[in-house]
C-alpha cells in the first residue's frame, strides 16, 4: 500500500468510521435509546447516554499495562544477562 493510498484510507475513515470501536458505540446508542423509551422520568430524571452502556476496555488495559523497562529487565534475566542499570552491577 502506498503512502498516498494510506492517506486516502485515513481520510475516508475520518468521514465514515468503521471497526469494533464504532460498532460498540452504535450498540450503546441503541441500548440508550431503548432505555430512554422505558425510562421513568420520576426515578431517572436525566436521559441515559450511550457512554453509560459502553464497556471500558481502554481503562482496564492501561491499568494492566506493564512497564516496558520491567519487561526488558525480565527478558534480560531470562537470557542470563546482567542488570547494568545499577551501580553495584559490576
N, C-alpha and C positions, 0 to 999 in steps of 0.2 A: 504494500500500500504506500503510495507516495505521500509526501507531506501535504500536497495540495488536496488530495482525496481525504486525508485525515482531517484537515481543516474544514472541508465541506461537511463531513460527518459530525464534527463538533458543532458547526453552525446549525445543522439540521436538528441535532439533539437539543440545542437550546430553544428551538421553536416547538419541537414535538418530542418531549422526553419519553423514554421507554425504559423498561427494565424492572427488576424486582422492587426497588425503592418506590418507583412511580406506581406500580401495581398495588403495593401496600397502602399507599396514600389513597388510591381510588377505593379500595375496600374499606378503609377507615371513613371515607366520605359517605359511602353507602350506609355503614353502620351508624354513623352520627345522624344521618337523615332519618333512618328508621327509629332511632332512639328519641329524636326530637318529635317525631309524629306521635309517639306514645308517651311523651313526657307529661307529667302532671305539673303544670306551672306553679301550683301552690307548694309542692315539695321541692321542685327543681326550677328555680326562677330563671337562671341563665341557661340558654340553649347549649347543648353539647357541641364540642368542637371536634373535628376529625383527629386532631393530635391526641385527644384523650383515648382514642381507640387504636393507637399505633404502638407496636412493641418498641422497646428502646434497646435495640441491639448495640448501637454505637457506644452508648454509655457503658454497657457491660463489657464490650471489647476493650475499651480504653482502660477500664479498671483492672482487667486481667492481663493487659499487655505487659510482658516482662521487659526489663531494661535491656537494651541492646548490648551494653558493656557486660552485663552479667551473663548473657548468652555467649559472648566471645570468650569470657573467662572460663565458662564451663567447658566449651569445646576445647580450649587450650589445655585444661586439666585432663580431659578425657584422652587427648592425644599425647599426654606426657610432657607438655610444655611447662616452662617456668613463668611465674607471675612476676613480670619486671615492673609493675606499676608501683610497687612498694620499695622503700629504701633498703629494707632488710632482705630483699630477694636474692642478693648476690651471695 
